[in-house]
């Protein structure tokens, strides 16, 4: 599955256009490499997303084409979500 679609289906990012922009803007890494929107994701991949001054790190647990809203959070595991950490890395 494409990274931008995974972000939308898992509801980490609510809209695919926003997910696409985040990837295109270099704010998403997959396994420590900057990822483009079309990068394929696999179970076990580690994804890092920078949202303003917030940095989130997630492990991909499952990939499903469609999922109910209440089950979307089971597609990934939050490894960390830190405020202010993104500024320190820049």
C-alpha positions as a printed NumPy array, in Angstrom:
array([[  0.   ,   0.   ,   0.   ],
       [  1.172,   3.544,  -0.71 ],
       [  2.331,   5.547,   2.305],
       [ -0.106,   8.428,   1.758],
       [ -3.035,   5.992,   1.553],
       [ -1.862,   4.133,   4.673],
       [ -1.721,   7.4  ,   6.641],
       [ -5.312,   8.159,   5.62 ],
       [ -6.745,   4.639,   6.126],
       [ -5.085,   4.341,   9.557],
       [ -6.357,   7.849,  10.371],
       [ -2.934,   9.027,  11.546],
       [ -3.648,  11.83 ,   9.07 ],
       [ -7.334,  12.35 ,   8.34 ],
       [ -7.148,  13.452,   4.67 ],
       [ -5.1  ,  11.864,   1.902],
       [ -4.214,  15.23 ,   0.361],
       [ -2.715,  16.324,   3.693],
       [ -0.845,  12.997,   3.937],
       [  0.454,  13.495,   0.395],
       [  1.644,  17.034,   1.218],
       [  3.373,  15.845,   4.415],
       [  5.246,  13.167,   2.456],
       [  6.107,  15.501,  -0.418],
       [  7.358,  18.089,   2.071],
       [  9.892,  15.682,   3.565],
       [  8.118,  15.479,   6.935],
       [  7.68 ,  11.682,   6.846],
       [ 10.422,   9.07 ,   7.121],
       [ 10.072,   5.33 ,   6.741],
       [ 12.82 ,   3.206,   8.314],
       [ 14.967,   6.352,   8.751],
       [ 14.715,   7.371,   5.059],
       [ 12.705,  10.322,   3.759],
       [  9.612,   8.802,   2.146],
       [  7.609,   9.984,  -0.844],
       [  3.794,   9.585,  -1.005],
       [  4.059,   6.514,  -3.26 ],
       [  6.555,   4.636,  -1.067],
       [  5.255,   1.145,  -0.303],
       [  4.697,   0.364,   3.387],
       [  5.048,  -3.069,   4.965],
       [  4.243,  -4.572,   8.353],
       [  7.094,  -3.902,  10.766],
       [  8.164,  -0.623,   9.125],
       [  8.949,   2.264,  11.468],
       [  7.468,   5.601,  10.428],
       [  8.317,   9.046,  11.8  ],
       [  6.095,  12.071,  11.108],
       [  6.785,  15.695,  11.978],
       [  3.625,  17.727,  12.73 ],
       [  4.822,  21.288,  13.402],
       [  6.777,  21.017,  16.663],
       [  5.489,  17.484,  17.386],
       [  7.37 ,  14.358,  16.343],
       [  5.535,  11.034,  16.209],
       [  7.116,   7.62 ,  15.751],
       [  4.932,   4.645,  14.825],
       [  5.354,   0.959,  14.017],
       [  3.134,  -0.407,  11.247],
       [  1.354,  -3.492,  12.592],
       [ -1.075,  -4.276,   9.772],
       [ -2.106,  -3.069,   6.339],
       [ -5.778,  -3.122,   5.378],
       [ -7.489,  -1.481,   2.391],
       [-10.514,  -0.461,   4.431],
       [-11.052,  -0.295,   8.166],
       [-13.723,   1.057,  10.491],
       [-12.877,   4.224,  12.359],
       [-12.876,   2.487,  15.761],
       [-10.412,  -0.172,  14.517],
       [ -7.988,   2.125,  12.679],
       [ -5.704,   2.583,  15.695],
       [ -5.011,  -1.174,  15.686],
       [ -3.104,  -0.77 ,  12.392],
       [ -0.138,   0.854,  14.151],
       [  1.595,   1.158,  17.512],
       [  2.718,   4.509,  18.879],
       [  6.391,   4.297,  19.794],
       [  6.658,   7.959,  20.835],
       [  4.914,  11.3  ,  20.422],
       [  7.09 ,  14.144,  21.637],
       [  6.394,  17.888,  21.754],
       [  9.288,  20.163,  20.842],
       [ 11.544,  17.324,  19.703],
       [ 11.184,  18.226,  16.017],
       [ 12.728,  21.662,  16.639],
       [ 15.74 ,  20.093,  18.333],
       [ 16.359,  17.857,  15.3  ],
       [ 16.22 ,  20.725,  12.75 ]])
